[in-house]
Amino acid sequence: MKVLTAVKRVVDYNVKVRVKADQSGVDIGNVKMSMNPFDEIATEAATRLKEAGKATEVVAVSCGVPQCQETLRTALAIGADRGVLVETDAELQPLAIAKLLKAVIDKEQPQLVILGKQAIDDDAGQTGQLLAALLDWPQATFASNIEIGDGSATVTREVDGGLEVITIRLPAIVTTDLRLNEPRYVTLPNIMKAKKKPVDTLKPADLGVDPSPRLKTLKVVEPAARKAGAIVPDVATLVQKLKSEAKVI
């Protein structure tokens, strides 16, 4: 079974993002970038399936600027066998990424596709669902456990009411939640081995996909600063302020 995992290059989660002076977007100049944490979990899940003998090959795919190759090398260091970079300078939105991934999947013919449930930069949480729709494949989102059977996958999903266990036929799309696993620490020997693993570079035109954005960002602003809190002498004063000032009761 071939497993394909999608990885995205995002601003590192430890970095405090800044808005550009012209409010056109987030400033990523001289900012540390890394793999989207949910995609790291997806790559770890795919690698564990291979180590358990459930998968024979793991292919990591990334879409974006040439620097995304660094993200792919991280995926290869975790355990992916080879990488595919769809190189483009266009602003990629979820539908465009889903179309690019579909084109790669049509070429690679994997039996399982695992990707993060969302990216921490745009928090859209749409790519997995759009990809499943374009492929007309079953999907299991927000996975906290994956078990592979004979031509099927049993997935435990995290839903509002608790946990839901579903069985889907393969090929299928699975998106990962935080509690699926804890990604391994990438060691120096594995980083060195990753440099020797193959990475193919494609262009959207090679796949017959137009990645032009369909939505336009008008303005990006930082959240308003929170007002300072106040200490009240008693409960009666608190209730009065909640009624007259906060107007929440």
HELIX and SHEET records of a PDB file:
HELIX    1   1 PRO A   37  GLU A   51  1                                  15    
HELIX    2   2 CYS A   68  ILE A   78  1                                  11    
HELIX    3   3 PRO A   94  GLU A  108  1                                  15    
HELIX    4   4 THR A  127  LEU A  135  1                                   9    
HELIX    5   5 LEU A  178  LEU A  180  5                                   3    
HELIX    6   6 LEU A  188  ALA A  194  1                                   7    
HELIX    7   7 PRO A  204  LEU A  207  1                                   4    
HELIX    8   8 VAL A  235  LYS A  241  1                                   7    
HELIX    9   9 LEU A  242  ALA A  246  3                                   5    
SHEET    1   A 9 GLY A 162  ARG A 169  0                                        
SHEET    2   A 9 SER A 152  VAL A 159 -1                                        
SHEET    3   A 9 GLN A 139  ILE A 148 -1                                        
SHEET    4   A 9 ALA A 172  THR A 176  1                                        
SHEET    5   A 9 LEU A 112  GLY A 116  1                                        
SHEET    6   A 9 LYS A   2  ALA A   6  1                                        
SHEET    7   A 9 GLU A  57  GLY A  64  1                                        
SHEET    8   A 9 ARG A  82  GLU A  87  1                                        
SHEET    9   A 9 VAL A 199  LEU A 202  1                                        
SHEET    1   B 2 ARG A   9  VAL A  11  0                                        
SHEET    2   B 2 MET A  33  MET A  35 -1                                        
SHEET    1   C 2 ARG A  18  VAL A  19  0                                        
SHEET    2   C 2 VAL A  26  ASP A  27 -1                                        
END                                                                             
